[in-house]
Amino acid sequence: MLFSSLLFLYLFLPTTLFFYYFANDKLKSITLLLASLLFYAWGNPSFLSILIISILINYFTGLLIGSLEKKKQRKSALVLGIILNLALLVVFKYSYFLIDNINLLSGVFGAAPIIIKKVILPLGISFFTFKGISYLITVYRRETTAQRNFIDLSIYISLFPQLIAGPISRYRDLEPQLRNRLHSLEKFSSGIKRFVLGLAKKILIATPLSYVVSQIFSLPNEHLSAAQAWIGIIFYALQIYYDFSGYTDMAIGLGRMLGFDFVENFNFPYSSRSFREFWRRWHISLTTWFRDYLFLPIAYKTSRKLPKEKYLGLRTDKLIYIVSISITFLLCGFWHGAAWTFVVWGMIHGLMLVLEHIGLGKLLKNIYKPLQHVYFIFFILISWVFFRSDTFSQAFDYLTIMFGFGTQQFSWSLLSDYITTGTIITFIIAILGSTRFFDNLIRGINGLRNSPTTFIKISFLHIENFGTLVFIISILALSTIYMAGETVNPFIYFKF
Amino acid sequence: MIKRTDKFYQIILIFFFSIWILIPFLNNNLNFYSEPQISKTENRNLTKRPEFNIQLLDPYPAAFTDFFNDHIVFRNLMLKEHSNLSYYLFKHSPVPDQVDIGKDGWLYFGNNDKLIYQGQKCLSGDEIRNIAKELHRRAVYYKQKGIHFYFCFAPMKQEIYPEFLPNNYSRSPGGTQTDKIISVIKKDPVIPFIDIKSALLESKKYGKMYQKTDHHWSCKAGFYVYSAIMNRIKIDFPELKPLKASDITYNQVLRNGGTLANMIGFDEILKEDYYFPVIKNAPGRAVKKAGYPPPYWFAYKDEYENEYEIPDKTMPSLFVIRDSFFYYPMLFLQQNFSRTTLIWDAWMYGPNLELIDKEKPKIVLIMVYEQNVGSLLKYHIY
């Protein structure tokens, strides 16, 4: 089930909220767990078993780690737990990709290909697997005790607002909330606002942007001009941001409605001026997961094996960074999808981070700030080409055209298919919304709350609150219209 | 005071949001708004509530979701508004898989038409040969019965008006499946093929050959299709006296948009001129239907069979296996044959041997809308 569906908004959500708020404290957890399992099963009932297996693996491994005293034994149990978690991920997400590549390689030597059925990717498997691993590591590091309450651990792993697309809340952040959550009018209403804003970001901004993107990316190369290619990738960069951050907003909003406080996942990533800054602002929960559970352990291990000052003529600290970041971003790319294009996307980011670390960063700091921004936007767009493309050849062809080596000349008529009033309005809102423009605007207006004149203060309070109310209900209505539009299924002739 | 005011609005927001998401539930129980069980725009019955079966869980969520989506309150109103926003604000088809919005208000049928035109859907070499073999067998069979057989395609709108297609829409460079079938059957002298596509391309200079908002051709095109058919049949039946362009005048009527406009919910907005023929001295008259039983699942049972006759019984009789494209050519063809029998067999384009045995026509004509040609693979008449 998706948040941006009629069924979720008009059946699942009201039913869940009703039972949740009418249940006593003990039953609240059970309600939440049942709702989460139903939410997951709705996508494909058979896949529910995978989620339950994941919960069982982490519950029992967590107890095992918690019960062991010796670090070495705990470590062995942790490794076992991580292997079991990753085994699920490999089987369901990467098996087809791996076999495909093995077949390619073995084909060179004339070996017969291994034939397996294409496995359907269970929704959210990358997210709940990482949450499970986070829990096991937290218990292993003794940052918390193992969770004995099966329902509480099940909720942590399967909590429906976070199940499909995160944010990947860390166990130690969520653990206190599994038992005690604050429910208040303020929190609930802020949850509504956040959810509806997220829904609008997804439905009213990302979807219209995707119209343009899919049209441009489906053009044959000979019909694609450089201008169109740039428009396509700029729109895609915005689409992916609004799609993903909109989904996160919905998750955070739903969490608040249920009394949870989830970590923030985006912080105006396109206002960055470097890749280092970008990864502090983009998919923050994933970045910190990789930092704490992959990058830092690798860096620590590498540092223990290398001499203190220099190695192979390079400063050891820089070498450690290069090794750690390369491995981290190789796996980060792979985490995003089972295709080489994602790996290359990850490697581009890794490379940019390395370059910034070994000198480019310092160089950038000395140049005019808008130019730093141009540098970042330029390279991030290049990397998105790989993320959006299905194959290398598509990515390279697209890049070739972007840089003016295509055969199609620019003409305004070519843009007429998608440069419409709606697209222009959406694009402007999307650009402004990806900066702090609206944030600053709201903050500026909110200054009137502190006006010394009581009349102004009261008037403003009413205008602000009433305006917010009308705005939220309006975009909710508009989003509903779009969601309903997605369900249309016409036939050219009458169909019984 | 700030806190009190904020709290008041927080309660109001929660109240409105709760009411809003409860509207479908409230309507289910209070029934303050109801909509028809047949969606006119979508040309289908709304989905029925699926039965819950614990033994068969996997299909249930999708079936229930379809049911819920179909029955949500204010659905028709929302679909209309969605169409308005998509079409006017974004020039984007509200049903991108089904209808493509071309240039200057031209609409195109997406779906199979698009895939076939772009070469993404193509029959295999074996399938193409099997279709040609089936047509060959039919031609031989009819010949044994003393019947002349003719075959033609109704081309897709994309083939006649590619100039109004969106920019990201191009014809398969290697040719479409129809091109491949035609190249095979043209080599078979037993199958007399009538090239409708060339006739329509040639006739574009005389007027609009396809309706802008419909996937069907126009009435004027119907005449040129008729002429192409008659020119070919006249070679074998020189006694036929085809209508001339000067025999026909047209009444212009502004009507609701066609099939494609209906699919995007704009049939009442995208109105279009339609031309209806007035034929000088038209002898063709509809006669009582023979009452052949249509397939039980065919939605247009009244259209399954049509029979027309003219007083001149020296003219040959014609039996047509057709689809909706034949509506306009039929208006002209009925004027030339002693008896014209038309069968719309729910896009199966079957041999209809039993009906032909009963009707005993001199001529059998099959016209297939090119995206449906795969239906011929179902048959092997002997």
Interface residues (C-beta under 8 A of the other chain):
Chain A: M1 S5 L6 L7 L9 Y10 L11 L13 P14 L17 A41 W42 G43 N44 P45 S46 L185 E186 F188 S189 I192 K193 V196 P208 Y211 Q215 I216 S218 L219 P220 H223 L414 S416 D417 Y418 T420 T421 G422 T423 I425 R449 K457 I458 L461 H462 N465 F466 T468 L469 I472 I473 L476 A477 T480 I481 Y482 A484 G485 T487 V488 N489 P490 F491 I492 Y493 F494 K495 F496
Chain B: M1 I2 T5 D6 K7 F8 Y9 Q10 I11 I12 L13 I14 F16 F17 S18 W20 I21 L22 I23 P24 F25 S39 T41 E42 N43 R44 N45 L57 D58 Y60 P61 F64 T65 F68 N69 D70 I72 R75 M78 L79 E81 H82 S83 L85 S86 Y88 L89 F90 K91 H92 P94 V95 P96 Q98 K103 F109 P166 N167 N168 S170 H215 T259 L260 N262 M263 G265 W297 A299 Y300 S324
